[in-house]
């Protein structure tokens, strides 16, 4: 789901009748953690929205009135079934005239219905709007920068890295800092194992695994020793250049990536984390955040 809120963003109902090419089908759903799922849709390569779509932008999908298989149209209004996501990847994985569009969603009242088995065929949705993200001007002119993500706010940065920076030869100029609750660590594992997140795309990668509201020194119910072993195994098995730390992000962590006053910080995450990052970067560099529309 859109990473700024990490929840379903309800649209305003009908956005007009889309081109039939802008109908997508749900190909797969994977529950990566108790609260997060990854949904992959097939998108026609000739879809009209692709002509102007930019990585980091969000996509609004209108789901049909039988989204809830038990209660049908009586359960959810049209606006309840209009959801906005920020794709984390748009790839050629499907072939045969279709792209694979993957989105991260918190498992809420509506989004929890996306992955349930459907006896009468795959779930479809209409693309009824795109927008938001970082402005094209800022992305195209980016030099040295730091991307800071909170939780599912990693989505636009993965999309931008794989689609834009890679083709423009800008690898090695942008650092990534990702703060995520320990309960959602399977999301980190998935992106690293599937090579969606790779250190070769970045000047540096630092992931901060936080305890949230837990007490007694535990993170996601596990001890520091358990986490140290798990993180070590992950680095040895997949990508030793990704630094993973069992603590909250601090001011010095951000400062170490800022090279000069022209440095840009691109942010996507919660309001509380945004406020903290802006305070750290005050009078140092510009902070840009993703927009909803």
C-alpha positions as a Markdown table, in Angstrom:
| # | Residue | x | y | z |
|---|---|---|---|---|
| 1 | Unk | 0.0 | 0.0 | 0.0 |
| 2 | Unk | 1.1 | 3.5 | -0.3 |
| 3 | Unk | 4.2 | 3.7 | 2.0 |
| 4 | Unk | 3.5 | 7.1 | 3.4 |
| 5 | Unk | 0.6 | 5.8 | 5.4 |
| 6 | Unk | 1.3 | 2.0 | 5.2 |
| 7 | Unk | -2.5 | 1.5 | 4.9 |
| 8 | Unk | -5.2 | 1.5 | 2.3 |
| 9 | Unk | -5.7 | 4.9 | 0.8 |
| 10 | Unk | -9.3 | 5.2 | -0.3 |
| 11 | Unk | -9.9 | 7.0 | -3.6 |
| 12 | Unk | -12.9 | 9.1 | -4.5 |
| 13 | Unk | -14.8 | 6.5 | -6.4 |
| 14 | Unk | -15.0 | 6.6 | -10.1 |
| 15 | Unk | -12.3 | 8.4 | -12.0 |
| 16 | Unk | -13.9 | 7.9 | -15.4 |
| 17 | Unk | -13.9 | 4.9 | -17.7 |
| 18 | Unk | -10.4 | 3.6 | -18.4 |
| 19 | Unk | -9.1 | 2.1 | -21.5 |
| 20 | Unk | -9.6 | -1.7 | -21.6 |
| 21 | Unk | -5.8 | -2.0 | -21.8 |
| 22 | Unk | -5.6 | -0.6 | -18.3 |
| 23 | Unk | -7.3 | -3.7 | -16.7 |
| 24 | Unk | -4.8 | -5.6 | -14.6 |
| 25 | Unk | -5.0 | -9.2 | -13.2 |
| 26 | Unk | -3.7 | -10.4 | -9.9 |
| 27 | Unk | -1.1 | -13.1 | -10.6 |
| 28 | Unk | 0.1 | -13.9 | -7.1 |
| 29 | Unk | 0.0 | -12.9 | -3.5 |
| 30 | Unk | 2.6 | -13.7 | -0.8 |
| 31 | Unk | 2.2 | -13.0 | 2.8 |
| 32 | Unk | 5.7 | -11.9 | 3.8 |
| 33 | Unk | 4.9 | -11.1 | 7.4 |
| 34 | Unk | 1.9 | -11.1 | 9.7 |
| 35 | Unk | 1.0 | -7.6 | 8.6 |
| 36 | Unk | 2.5 | -7.3 | 5.0 |
| 37 | Unk | 1.8 | -9.0 | 1.7 |
| 38 | Unk | 3.3 | -8.6 | -1.7 |
| 39 | Unk | 0.8 | -8.7 | -4.6 |
| 40 | Unk | 1.8 | -9.0 | -8.2 |
| 41 | Unk | -0.4 | -7.9 | -11.1 |
| 42 | Unk | -0.1 | -8.6 | -14.8 |
| 43 | Unk | -0.2 | -5.3 | -16.8 |
| 44 | Unk | -0.6 | -5.1 | -20.6 |
| 45 | Unk | 2.6 | -3.7 | -22.1 |
| 46 | Unk | 0.3 | -1.5 | -24.2 |
| 47 | Unk | -1.5 | 0.0 | -21.2 |
| 48 | Unk | -2.2 | 3.6 | -21.7 |
| 49 | Unk | -0.9 | 4.8 | -18.3 |
| 50 | Unk | 2.6 | 3.5 | -19.1 |
| 51 | Unk | 3.2 | 6.2 | -21.6 |
| 52 | Unk | 3.5 | 8.8 | -18.9 |
| 53 | Unk | 4.1 | 6.8 | -15.7 |
| 54 | Unk | 7.3 | 7.5 | -13.8 |
| 55 | Unk | 9.0 | 5.3 | -11.2 |
| 56 | Unk | 8.1 | 6.3 | -7.6 |
| 57 | Unk | 4.6 | 7.3 | -8.7 |
| 58 | Unk | 1.5 | 5.6 | -7.3 |
| 59 | Unk | -1.2 | 3.7 | -9.1 |
| 60 | Unk | -4.9 | 3.8 | -8.2 |
| 61 | Unk | -6.8 | 0.6 | -8.8 |
| 62 | Unk | -10.6 | 0.2 | -8.8 |
| 63 | Unk | -11.6 | -3.3 | -7.7 |
| 64 | Unk | -14.9 | -4.9 | -8.7 |
| 65 | Unk | -18.0 | -5.2 | -6.4 |
| 66 | Unk | -17.4 | -8.9 | -5.8 |
| 67 | Unk | -14.0 | -8.2 | -4.1 |
| 68 | Unk | -15.6 | -9.5 | -0.9 |
| 69 | Unk | -16.7 | -13.0 | -1.9 |
| 70 | Unk | -18.9 | -13.6 | 1.1 |
| 71 | Unk | -20.9 | -10.4 | 1.4 |
| 72 | Unk | -20.4 | -9.1 | -2.2 |
| 73 | Unk | -21.3 | -5.5 | -3.1 |
| 74 | Unk | -23.2 | -5.0 | 0.2 |
| 75 | Unk | -19.9 | -5.2 | 2.1 |
| 76 | Unk | -17.8 | -2.5 | 0.5 |
| 77 | Unk | -18.8 | 0.8 | -1.3 |
| 78 | Unk | -17.1 | 1.7 | -4.5 |
| 79 | Unk | -14.8 | 4.2 | -2.8 |
| 80 | Unk | -13.8 | 1.4 | -0.3 |
| 81 | Unk | -12.7 | -0.7 | -3.3 |
| 82 | Unk | -10.5 | 2.1 | -4.8 |
| 83 | Unk | -7.0 | 1.6 | -3.5 |
| 84 | Unk | -3.7 | 3.4 | -4.2 |
| 85 | Unk | -0.4 | 1.6 | -4.2 |
| 86 | Unk | 3.2 | 2.6 | -4.9 |
| 87 | Unk | 4.7 | -0.2 | -7.1 |
| 88 | Unk | 8.1 | -1.5 | -5.9 |
| 89 | Unk | 8.8 | -3.2 | -9.2 |
| 90 | Unk | 7.6 | -3.2 | -12.8 |
| 91 | Unk | 9.4 | -6.0 | -14.6 |
| 92 | Unk | 9.4 | -8.1 | -17.8 |
| 93 | Unk | 9.0 | -11.3 | -15.7 |
| 94 | Unk | 5.7 | -12.4 | -17.3 |
| 95 | Unk | 6.6 | -12.0 | -21.0 |
| 96 | Unk | 4.0 | -12.5 | -23.7 |
| 97 | Unk | 2.9 | -8.9 | -23.8 |
| 98 | Unk | 2.6 | -8.3 | -20.1 |
| 99 | Unk | 4.6 | -6.6 | -17.4 |
| 100 | Unk | 4.6 | -7.7 | -13.7 |
| 101 | Unk | 3.7 | -4.9 | -11.3 |
| 102 | Unk | 4.5 | -5.8 | -7.7 |
| 103 | Unk | 3.1 | -3.8 | -4.8 |
| 104 | Unk | 3.5 | -4.0 | -1.0 |
| 105 | Unk | 0.3 | -3.8 | 1.1 |
| 106 | Unk | -0.5 | -3.8 | 4.8 |
| 107 | Unk | -3.1 | -6.5 | 5.5 |
| 108 | Unk | -6.1 | -4.4 | 6.3 |
| 109 | Unk | -9.9 | -4.9 | 6.1 |
| 110 | Unk | -9.9 | -4.3 | 2.3 |
| 111 | Unk | -6.3 | -5.3 | 1.2 |
| 112 | Unk | -6.7 | -8.6 | 3.2 |
| 113 | Unk | -9.2 | -9.7 | 0.6 |
| 114 | Unk | -6.8 | -9.4 | -2.4 |
| 115 | Unk | -5.1 | -12.7 | -1.9 |
| 116 | Unk | -8.0 | -15.0 | -1.1 |
| 117 | Unk | -8.7 | -18.0 | -3.5 |
| 118 | Unk | -11.3 | -17.2 | -6.1 |
| 119 | Unk | -13.2 | -20.1 | -7.7 |
| 120 | Unk | -14.3 | -18.1 | -10.8 |
| 121 | Unk | -11.0 | -16.8 | -12.0 |
| 122 | Unk | -8.4 | -14.3 | -11.1 |
| 123 | Unk | -9.1 | -10.9 | -9.5 |
| 124 | Unk | -9.1 | -8.0 | -11.9 |
| 125 | Unk | -8.9 | -4.3 | -11.3 |
| 126 | Unk | -9.0 | -1.1 | -13.5 |
| 127 | Unk | -6.2 | 1.4 | -13.4 |
| 128 | Unk | -8.1 | 4.7 | -12.8 |
| 129 | Unk | -5.3 | 7.0 | -11.9 |
| 130 | Unk | -1.6 | 7.6 | -11.5 |
| 131 | Unk | 0.4 | 10.4 | -9.9 |
| 132 | Unk | 2.4 | 11.5 | -6.9 |
| 133 | Unk | 5.9 | 10.3 | -6.2 |
| 134 | Unk | 9.0 | 12.5 | -6.7 |
| 135 | Unk | 8.9 | 15.1 | -9.5 |
| 136 | Unk | 10.4 | 14.0 | -12.8 |
| 137 | Unk | 12.7 | 17.1 | -12.6 |
| 138 | Unk | 14.2 | 16.2 | -9.3 |
| 139 | Unk | 14.8 | 12.5 | -10.4 |
| 140 | Unk | 16.3 | 13.4 | -13.7 |
| 141 | Unk | 18.7 | 16.0 | -12.3 |
| 142 | Unk | 19.7 | 14.0 | -9.2 |
| 143 | Unk | 23.4 | 13.9 | -8.3 |
| 144 | Unk | 24.7 | 12.6 | -5.0 |
| 145 | Unk | 21.7 | 11.8 | -2.8 |
| 146 | Unk | 20.5 | 9.8 | 0.2 |
| 147 | Unk | 17.2 | 7.8 | 0.0 |
| 148 | Unk | 15.6 | 7.3 | 3.4 |
| 149 | Unk | 12.7 | 4.8 | 3.7 |
| 150 | Unk | 10.5 | 3.9 | 6.6 |
| 151 | Unk | 8.8 | 0.5 | 6.5 |
| 152 | Unk | 7.0 | 0.0 | 3.2 |
| 153 | Unk | 8.4 | 3.4 | 2.1 |
| 154 | Unk | 11.1 | 1.4 | 0.4 |
| 155 | Unk | 8.8 | 0.8 | -2.6 |
| 156 | Unk | 9.4 | 3.9 | -4.6 |
| 157 | Unk | 13.2 | 3.7 | -4.2 |
| 158 | Unk | 13.3 | 0.1 | -5.5 |
| 159 | Unk | 11.2 | 1.1 | -8.5 |
| 160 | Unk | 13.4 | 4.1 | -9.2 |
| 161 | Unk | 16.6 | 2.1 | -8.8 |
| 162 | Unk | 15.6 | -0.7 | -11.1 |
| 163 | Unk | 13.9 | 1.3 | -13.8 |
| 164 | Unk | 15.7 | 4.7 | -14.0 |
| 165 | Unk | 19.0 | 4.9 | -12.3 |
| 166 | Unk | 20.2 | 1.6 | -13.7 |
| 167 | Unk | 19.5 | 2.7 | -17.3 |
| 168 | Unk | 21.1 | 6.1 | -16.8 |
| 169 | Unk | 24.3 | 4.8 | -15.4 |
| 170 | Unk | 23.8 | 6.6 | -12.0 |
| 171 | Unk | 24.7 | 3.6 | -9.9 |
| 172 | Unk | 27.0 | 4.3 | -7.0 |
| 173 | Unk | 25.9 | 7.9 | -6.4 |
| 174 | Unk | 23.0 | 7.3 | -4.1 |
| 175 | Unk | 23.0 | 5.9 | -0.6 |
| 176 | Unk | 20.0 | 4.0 | 0.9 |
| 177 | Unk | 18.9 | 4.0 | 4.6 |
| 178 | Unk | 15.9 | 1.8 | 5.5 |
| 179 | Unk | 14.3 | 1.7 | 8.9 |
| 180 | Unk | 11.9 | -1.2 | 9.5 |
| 181 | Unk | 10.2 | -2.8 | 12.5 |
| 182 | Unk | 11.6 | -6.2 | 13.4 |
| 183 | Unk | 8.2 | -7.8 | 12.8 |
| 184 | Unk | 8.5 | -6.9 | 9.2 |
| 185 | Unk | 12.0 | -8.2 | 8.6 |
| 186 | Unk | 10.8 | -10.9 | 6.3 |
| 187 | Unk | 10.2 | -8.1 | 3.8 |
| 188 | Unk | 13.9 | -7.3 | 3.9 |
| 189 | Unk | 14.8 | -11.0 | 3.4 |
| 190 | Unk | 12.5 | -11.3 | 0.5 |
| 191 | Unk | 13.8 | -8.3 | -1.4 |
| 192 | Unk | 17.4 | -9.3 | -0.8 |
| 193 | Unk | 16.9 | -13.0 | -1.7 |
| 194 | Unk | 15.0 | -12.1 | -4.9 |
| 195 | Unk | 17.7 | -9.5 | -5.8 |
| 196 | Unk | 15.2 | -6.7 | -5.9 |
| 197 | Unk | 17.4 | -4.9 | -3.4 |
| 198 | Unk | 21.1 | -5.2 | -4.4 |
| 199 | Unk | 24.1 | -3.3 | -3.0 |
| 200 | Unk | 25.5 | -2.9 | -6.5 |
| 201 | Unk | 22.7 | -0.3 | -7.1 |
| 202 | Unk | 23.8 | 1.9 | -4.3 |
| 203 | Unk | 26.8 | 3.8 | -2.9 |
| 204 | Unk | 25.9 | 2.2 | 0.4 |
| 205 | Unk | 23.0 | 0.4 | 2.0 |
| 206 | Unk | 22.2 | 0.5 | 5.7 |
| 207 | Unk | 19.1 | -1.2 | 7.2 |
| 208 | Unk | 18.0 | -0.4 | 10.7 |
| 209 | Unk | 15.9 | -3.1 | 12.4 |
| 210 | Unk | 13.9 | -1.5 | 15.3 |
| 211 | Unk | 12.1 | -2.9 | 18.3 |
| 212 | Unk | 9.0 | -0.7 | 18.0 |
| 213 | Unk | 7.1 | -0.8 | 21.3 |
| 214 | Unk | 8.7 | -4.0 | 22.6 |
| 215 | Unk | 10.3 | -4.1 | 26.0 |
| 216 | Unk | 12.9 | -6.4 | 27.8 |
| 217 | Unk | 15.4 | -5.9 | 25.0 |
| 218 | Unk | 13.6 | -8.1 | 22.5 |
| 219 | Unk | 13.1 | -7.3 | 18.8 |
| 220 | Unk | 10.1 | -9.1 | 17.3 |
| 221 | Unk | 10.2 | -11.4 | 20.3 |
| 222 | Unk | 13.8 | -12.5 | 19.6 |
| 223 | Unk | 17.0 | -11.8 | 21.5 |
| 224 | Unk | 19.9 | -9.7 | 20.3 |
| 225 | Unk | 21.9 | -12.9 | 19.9 |
| 226 | Unk | 19.3 | -14.5 | 17.7 |
| 227 | Unk | 19.2 | -11.4 | 15.5 |
| 228 | Unk | 23.0 | -11.2 | 15.3 |
| 229 | Unk | 23.1 | -14.8 | 14.0 |
| 230 | Unk | 20.3 | -14.3 | 11.5 |
| 231 | Unk | 21.7 | -11.1 | 10.1 |
| 232 | Unk | 25.2 | -12.6 | 9.8 |
| 233 | Unk | 23.8 | -15.6 | 7.9 |
| 234 | Unk | 21.9 | -13.4 | 5.5 |
| 235 | Unk | 24.9 | -11.3 | 4.7 |
| 236 | Unk | 27.1 | -14.3 | 4.2 |
| 237 | Unk | 24.6 | -16.1 | 2.0 |
| 238 | Unk | 23.5 | -13.2 | -0.2 |
| 239 | Unk | 25.0 | -9.8 | 0.0 |
| 240 | Unk | 27.8 | -8.9 | 2.4 |
| 241 | Unk | 27.8 | -5.3 | 1.4 |
| 242 | Unk | 24.4 | -4.6 | 3.0 |
| 243 | Unk | 24.9 | -3.3 | 6.5 |
| 244 | Unk | 22.1 | -4.3 | 8.9 |
| 245 | Unk | 22.0 | -2.8 | 12.4 |
| 246 | Unk | 19.8 | -3.7 | 15.3 |
| 247 | Unk | 18.8 | -0.2 | 16.5 |
| 248 | Unk | 17.1 | 3.0 | 15.5 |
| 249 | Unk | 18.5 | 5.2 | 12.9 |
| 250 | Unk | 20.4 | 8.2 | 14.3 |
| 251 | Unk | 21.5 | 11.6 | 13.2 |
| 252 | Unk | 25.1 | 10.5 | 12.6 |
| 253 | Unk | 23.9 | 7.8 | 10.3 |
| 254 | Unk | 22.3 | 10.3 | 8.0 |
| 255 | Unk | 25.1 | 12.8 | 8.4 |
| 256 | Unk | 27.7 | 10.3 | 7.2 |
| 257 | Unk | 26.0 | 10.0 | 3.8 |
| 258 | Unk | 25.7 | 13.8 | 3.2 |
| 259 | Unk | 28.6 | 15.0 | 1.1 |
| 260 | Unk | 27.9 | 18.7 | 0.5 |
| 261 | Unk | 25.1 | 21.4 | 0.5 |
| 262 | Unk | 24.0 | 20.2 | -3.0 |
| 263 | Unk | 23.3 | 16.8 | -1.6 |
| 264 | Unk | 19.6 | 15.8 | -1.7 |
| 265 | Unk | 17.7 | 13.6 | 0.7 |
| 266 | Unk | 14.7 | 11.7 | -0.8 |
| 267 | Unk | 12.2 | 10.5 | 1.8 |
| 268 | Unk | 9.3 | 8.1 | 2.0 |
| 269 | Unk | 7.9 | 7.0 | 5.3 |
| 270 | Unk | 5.8 | 8.0 | 8.3 |
| 271 | Unk | 5.1 | 11.6 | 9.4 |
| 272 | Unk | 7.0 | 11.1 | 12.6 |
| 273 | Unk | 10.1 | 9.8 | 10.8 |
| 274 | Unk | 9.9 | 12.6 | 8.2 |
| 275 | Unk | 9.9 | 15.2 | 11.0 |
| 276 | Unk | 13.0 | 13.7 | 12.5 |
| 277 | Unk | 14.8 | 13.5 | 9.2 |
| 278 | Unk | 14.0 | 17.2 | 8.4 |
| 279 | Unk | 15.3 | 18.3 | 11.8 |
| 280 | Unk | 18.5 | 16.4 | 11.2 |
| 281 | Unk | 19.0 | 17.9 | 7.7 |
| 282 | Unk | 18.0 | 21.4 | 8.7 |
| 283 | Unk | 20.4 | 24.0 | 7.2 |
| 284 | Unk | 22.4 | 21.1 | 5.6 |
| 285 | Unk | 20.6 | 19.9 | 2.5 |
| 286 | Unk | 17.2 | 19.7 | 0.8 |
| 287 | Unk | 14.7 | 17.0 | 1.8 |
| 288 | Unk | 12.2 | 15.9 | -0.8 |
| 289 | Unk | 9.3 | 13.5 | 0.0 |
| 290 | Unk | 6.9 | 11.5 | -2.2 |
| 291 | Unk | 3.5 | 13.0 | -2.8 |
| 292 | Unk | 0.2 | 11.3 | -2.9 |
| 293 | Unk | -1.1 | 12.9 | -6.1 |
